[in-house]
Amino acid sequence: MARGVTLRGLAKTLELSPATLSQIENGRTSLSVSRLSRIADALGLTVVQVLDTVVEPEAPSGQMPRIATEIVKEDAPSAEADWREYGPLGFDPVLQAALEQFLEIGYHGAAVRGIAARCGLSVSGIYHYYTSKQQMLVRILDLTMVDLTRRSHAARAEGRDPVERFSLLIENLALFHTHRRELGFVGASEMRSLDDSNRHKIADMRTAQQRMVDDEVERAVIGGRFRADRPHEAARAVVSMCTALPSWWHRGGPFGPEQIAEQYVRFALDLMRADAVPEITGVDRAS
């Protein structure tokens, strides 16, 4: 929605020079939280609305670019109808660029300016999407865990008994950490880069994922189906085995995701000393 505000008029309201405001817009000077709040007030918007807008660069000379109040941003990578199916990641352009930067040079080596260049925006344009590099990382890890959790619930629901549900959960973990290798790699390597509150949030989601596996292991032990000497520790070893896949597995290697998933279910059942091996319905056994 056009606000009809000139660059000079907005600069006067903010008690800034037009040159300074122009530098903010073009990413040549930093945008503090307090200054962002003042800009939002002057435009009659909330800070959230400002951060959820895009700026059209084709504005007449001397006038602030028109602010569009709607932007198409993809949501979380969703679990499709079949939890074994994986489509495109579907991140918004800024988040995709941040993911690529984190993979290439790590979170601490990545700079907002580099992320902006990768997705074709100015530095100030980045702040229309995310307030900080930390927020980008949190969003990536949050979407990762949301997608994994959705798929885990769908996989678990297909099982008829604890051993089968355990096997499906492990199959899902192996598939996820190969098909979504990049997300798994960032998740494993950059947890240390989160601040305390964000780290606790993601850690809690990971704990909930582990508990799904723990619950099925406990039921299988009670039912006499698993005979591992230390089932609690074995359950954590199995999950860690799956989450470590991004550290070595790569596309084009000798085994695809489905073959890895079949192997890892077998490894997991051997570790649990299972009395019977269920069929893995989602795996092409001819491969």
C-alpha positions as a printed NumPy array, in Angstrom:
array([[  0.   ,   0.   ,   0.   ],
       [  1.466,   3.352,  -0.983],
       [  2.107,   5.7  ,   1.904],
       [  2.772,   8.848,  -0.131],
       [  5.797,   9.683,   1.971],
       [  8.774,  11.435,   0.445],
       [ 12.3  ,  10.652,   1.447],
       [ 12.804,  14.209,   2.677],
       [  9.528,  14.203,   4.602],
       [ 10.301,  10.952,   6.375],
       [ 13.849,  12.097,   7.137],
       [ 12.477,  15.26 ,   8.74 ],
       [ 10.054,  13.261,  10.89 ],
       [ 12.852,  11.001,  12.047],
       [ 15.221,  13.94 ,  12.569],
       [ 17.697,  12.421,  10.143],
       [ 19.305,  13.815,   7.055],
       [ 17.922,  12.572,   3.71 ],
       [ 21.398,  11.25 ,   2.96 ],
       [ 21.415,   9.11 ,   6.112],
       [ 17.954,   7.723,   5.349],
       [ 19.077,   6.933,   1.807],
       [ 22.091,   5.059,   3.17 ],
       [ 19.804,   2.992,   5.407],
       [ 17.623,   2.091,   2.452],
       [ 20.59 ,   1.088,   0.311],
       [ 22.288,  -0.94 ,   3.027],
       [ 25.237,   1.391,   3.497],
       [ 24.569,   2.025,   7.188],
       [ 23.191,  -0.151,   9.979],
       [ 19.565,  -0.203,  11.062],
       [ 19.165,  -0.363,  14.844],
       [ 16.074,  -1.713,  16.584],
       [ 15.201,   1.726,  17.978],
       [ 15.541,   3.355,  14.572],
       [ 13.438,   0.603,  13.014],
       [ 10.712,   1.333,  15.589],
       [ 10.787,   5.047,  14.767],
       [ 10.493,   4.317,  11.042],
       [  7.524,   2.022,  11.69 ],
       [  5.801,   4.716,  13.777],
       [  6.395,   7.349,  11.106],
       [  4.883,   5.106,   8.426],
       [  1.923,   4.115,  10.579],
       [  2.996,   0.476,  10.688],
       [  4.047,  -1.956,  13.384],
       [  7.618,  -3.227,  13.426],
       [  6.312,  -6.669,  12.458],
       [  4.532,  -5.172,   9.435],
       [  7.699,  -3.385,   8.388],
       [  9.705,  -6.603,   8.652],
       [  7.063,  -8.477,   6.653],
       [  7.109,  -6.053,   3.731],
       [  9.108,  -5.767,   0.56 ],
       [ 10.317,  -2.526,  -0.964],
       [  9.899,  -1.907,  -4.657],
       [ 13.02 ,  -0.168,  -5.958],
       [ 11.346,   1.513,  -8.923],
       [ 10.204,   4.572,  -6.996],
       [ 10.296,   8.078,  -8.501],
       [ 13.369,  10.1  ,  -7.71 ],
       [ 13.188,  11.815,  -4.32 ],
       [ 10.352,   9.622,  -3.089],
       [ 10.485,   6.691,  -0.701],
       [  9.985,   3.362,  -2.532],
       [  6.445,   2.048,  -2.389],
       [  5.846,  -0.407,   0.436],
       [  4.004,  -3.571,  -0.514],
       [  2.243,  -5.049,   2.506],
       [  2.037,  -8.577,   1.132],
       [  4.905, -10.913,   0.342],
       [  4.924, -14.495,  -0.809],
       [  7.011, -16.497,   1.628],
       [  7.078, -20.27 ,   1.751],
       [  6.279, -21.89 ,   5.059],
       [  7.991, -24.876,   6.656],
       [  9.111, -27.749,   4.456],
       [  5.965, -29.759,   4.979],
       [  5.558, -33.481,   5.354],
       [  3.738, -34.633,   2.248],
       [  0.843, -37.124,   2.333],
       [  3.479, -39.867,   2.277],
       [  6.134, -39.175,   4.908],
       [  8.687, -40.974,   2.743],
       [  8.318, -38.447,  -0.075],
       [ 10.588, -35.387,  -0.255],
       [  9.97 , -32.422,  -2.509],
       [ 11.857, -29.115,  -2.85 ],
       [ 12.805, -27.436,   0.396],
       [ 10.614, -24.375,  -0.196],
       [ 12.492, -21.827,   1.927],
       [ 12.025, -18.128,   1.16 ],
       [ 14.95 , -16.603,  -0.806],
       [ 16.649, -15.065,   2.228],
       [ 16.471, -18.245,   4.294],
       [ 17.755, -20.326,   1.376],
       [ 20.682, -17.941,   0.957],
       [ 21.422, -18.093,   4.685],
       [ 21.38 , -21.889,   4.604],
       [ 23.847, -21.909,   1.711],
       [ 26.141, -19.462,   3.499],
       [ 26.076, -21.477,   6.733],
       [ 26.902, -24.645,   4.802],
       [ 29.702, -22.993,   2.873],
       [ 31.519, -21.013,   5.572],
       [ 29.689, -21.682,   8.841],
       [ 27.446, -19.459,  10.925],
       [ 30.217, -17.371,  12.449],
       [ 31.942, -16.882,   9.097],
       [ 28.732, -15.855,   7.349],
       [ 27.821, -12.16 ,   7.149],
       [ 24.454, -10.565,   6.496],
       [ 26.017,  -8.707,   3.556],
       [ 27.066, -12.01 ,   1.994],
       [ 23.608, -13.484,   2.511],
       [ 22.068, -10.385,   0.931],
       [ 24.349, -10.628,  -2.095],
       [ 23.538, -14.302,  -2.541],
       [ 19.783, -13.671,  -2.692],
       [ 20.031, -10.406,  -4.64 ],
       [ 18.933,  -7.989,  -1.915],
       [ 20.516,  -5.029,  -0.192],
       [ 21.505,  -5.421,   3.438],
       [ 18.581,  -3.229,   4.47 ],
       [ 16.338,  -5.409,   2.319],
       [ 17.299,  -8.409,   4.42 ],
       [ 15.729,  -6.728,   7.458],
       [ 12.368,  -6.806,   5.724],
       [ 12.547, -10.561,   6.31 ],
       [ 14.734, -11.219,   9.365],
       [ 16.088,  -8.977,  12.094],
       [ 19.388, -10.815,  12.51 ],
       [ 21.576, -13.695,  11.439],
       [ 20.586, -15.445,  14.686],
       [ 16.932, -15.286,  13.702],
       [ 17.767, -16.895,  10.349],
       [ 19.551, -19.783,  12.053],
       [ 16.733, -20.269,  14.565],
       [ 14.186, -20.305,  11.74 ],
       [ 16.16 , -22.926,   9.809],
       [ 16.492, -25.205,  12.83 ],
       [ 12.885, -24.662,  13.885],
       [ 11.557, -25.551,  10.426],
       [ 13.86 , -28.571,  10.375],
       [ 12.477, -29.928,  13.621],
       [  8.86 , -29.147,  12.727],
       [  9.19 , -31.094,   9.475],
       [ 10.985, -34.01 ,  11.12 ],
       [  8.43 , -34.187,  13.923],
       [  5.486, -34.203,  11.514],
       [  7.042, -37.024,   9.531],
       [  7.869, -38.969,  12.701],
       [  4.284, -38.844,  13.922],
       [  3.047, -40.025,  10.51 ],
       [  5.591, -42.853,  10.397],
       [  4.851, -43.981,  13.942],
       [  1.112, -44.053,  13.265],
       [  1.6  , -46.754,  10.624],
       [  3.077, -49.24 ,  13.101],
       [  1.008, -52.07 ,  14.544],
       [  3.277, -52.909,  17.48 ],
       [  6.284, -51.416,  19.31 ],
       [  8.906, -53.133,  17.154],
       [  7.279, -52.012,  13.93 ],
       [  6.789, -48.459,  15.225],
       [ 10.433, -48.364,  16.332],
       [ 11.539, -49.571,  12.893],
       [  9.423, -46.946,  11.129],
       [ 10.801, -44.171,  13.336],
       [ 14.372, -45.231,  12.532],
       [ 13.552, -45.49 ,   8.829],
       [ 12.147, -41.965,   8.991],
       [ 15.231, -40.602,  10.768],
       [ 17.547, -42.165,   8.204],
       [ 15.492, -40.899,   5.278],
       [ 15.294, -37.402,   6.72 ],
       [ 19.014, -37.113,   7.417],
       [ 19.858, -38.143,   3.864],
       [ 17.118, -36.408,   1.859],
       [ 17.513, -33.326,   4.094],
       [ 21.253, -33.755,   4.587],
       [ 21.948, -30.006,   4.448],
       [ 19.482, -29.233,   7.219],
       [ 20.82 , -32.055,   9.339],
       [ 24.389, -30.865,   8.878],
       [ 23.585, -27.31 ,   9.965],
       [ 21.564, -28.651,  12.881],
       [ 24.456, -30.775,  14.088],
       [ 27.182, -28.181,  13.592],
       [ 25.503, -24.923,  14.611],
       [ 23.567, -25.681,  17.812],
       [ 26.509, -24.117,  19.652],
       [ 25.882, -20.866,  17.747],
       [ 22.426, -20.359,  19.249],
       [ 21.912, -18.129,  22.246],
       [ 20.675, -19.818,  25.421],
       [ 16.919, -19.392,  24.976],
       [ 16.97 , -20.492,  21.336],
       [ 19.233, -23.444,  22.097],
       [ 16.847, -24.644,  24.814],
       [ 13.894, -24.377,  22.429],
       [ 15.526, -26.516,  19.733],
       [ 16.945, -28.928,  22.324],
       [ 13.444, -29.489,  23.72 ],
       [ 12.179, -30.401,  20.249],
       [ 15.042, -32.853,  19.836],
       [ 14.302, -34.39 ,  23.22 ],
       [ 10.684, -34.941,  22.183],
       [ 11.925, -36.72 ,  19.055],
       [ 14.183, -38.98 ,  21.124],
       [ 11.34 , -39.78 ,  23.501],
       [  9.24 , -41.158,  20.645],
       [ 11.936, -43.754,  20.074],
       [ 12.477, -44.317,  23.813],
       [  8.768, -45.009,  24.344],
       [  8.649, -47.711,  21.671],
       [ 11.848, -49.286,  22.958],
       [ 10.425, -49.422,  26.479],
       [  7.225, -51.072,  25.239],
       [  9.198, -53.598,  23.202],
       [ 11.339, -54.449,  26.228],
       [  8.291, -54.894,  28.452],
       [  6.747, -57.134,  25.812],
       [  9.887, -59.232,  25.599],
       [ 10.571, -58.253,  21.988],
       [ 13.831, -56.341,  22.656],
       [ 16.535, -57.945,  24.769],
       [ 19.323, -55.335,  24.733],
       [ 21.311, -55.207,  27.973],
       [ 21.032, -51.417,  28.107],
       [ 17.986, -50.482,  26.003],
       [ 17.912, -46.851,  27.177],
       [ 21.496, -46.245,  26.039],
       [ 20.946, -48.31 ,  22.898],
       [ 17.988, -46.097,  21.922],
       [ 20.191, -43.009,  22.11 ],
       [ 22.95 , -44.733,  20.157],
       [ 20.498, -45.602,  17.381],
       [ 19.177, -42.04 ,  17.092],
       [ 22.719, -40.621,  17.161],
       [ 23.684, -43.058,  14.417],
       [ 20.949, -41.587,  12.22 ],
       [ 21.624, -37.925,  13.022],
       [ 25.31 , -38.465,  12.157],
       [ 24.453, -39.424,   8.569],
       [ 24.915, -35.854,   7.206],
       [ 28.554, -35.94 ,   8.331],
       [ 29.483, -38.609,   5.8  ],
       [ 26.621, -39.535,   3.463],
       [ 26.478, -37.696,   0.129],
       [ 24.395, -37.851,  -3.006],
       [ 25.965, -39.914,  -5.741],
       [ 27.521, -42.355,  -3.274],
       [ 27.07 , -46.131,  -3.403],
       [ 23.841, -46.101,  -1.375],
       [ 20.76 , -43.958,  -1.807],
       [ 18.517, -42.776,   1.037],
       [ 16.19 , -45.778,   0.843],
       [ 19.066, -48.26 ,   0.915],
       [ 20.64 , -46.447,   3.87 ],
       [ 17.284, -46.495,   5.686],
       [ 16.957, -50.257,   5.204],
       [ 20.501, -50.846,   6.453],
       [ 20.024, -48.609,   9.493],
       [ 16.8  , -50.31 ,  10.533],
       [ 18.675, -53.617,  10.435],
       [ 21.535, -52.152,  12.479],
       [ 19.066, -50.769,  15.015],
       [ 17.189, -54.041,  15.415],
       [ 20.466, -55.925,  15.819],
       [ 21.53 , -53.493,  18.525],
       [ 18.226, -54.014,  20.319],
       [ 18.554, -57.803,  19.904],
       [ 15.056, -57.924,  18.482],
       [ 13.373, -61.332,  18.403],
       [ 11.763, -60.678,  15.02 ],
       [ 12.461, -58.396,  12.073],
       [  9.425, -56.598,  10.599],
       [  9.016, -55.909,   6.935],
       [ 10.18 , -52.437,   5.872],
       [  7.333, -51.573,   3.542],
       [  8.767, -48.345,   2.172],
       [ 12.042, -49.815,   0.918],
       [ 12.615, -51.164,  -2.542],
       [ 14.199, -54.526,  -1.744],
       [ 15.313, -55.012,  -5.329],
       [ 17.76 , -52.117,  -4.981]])
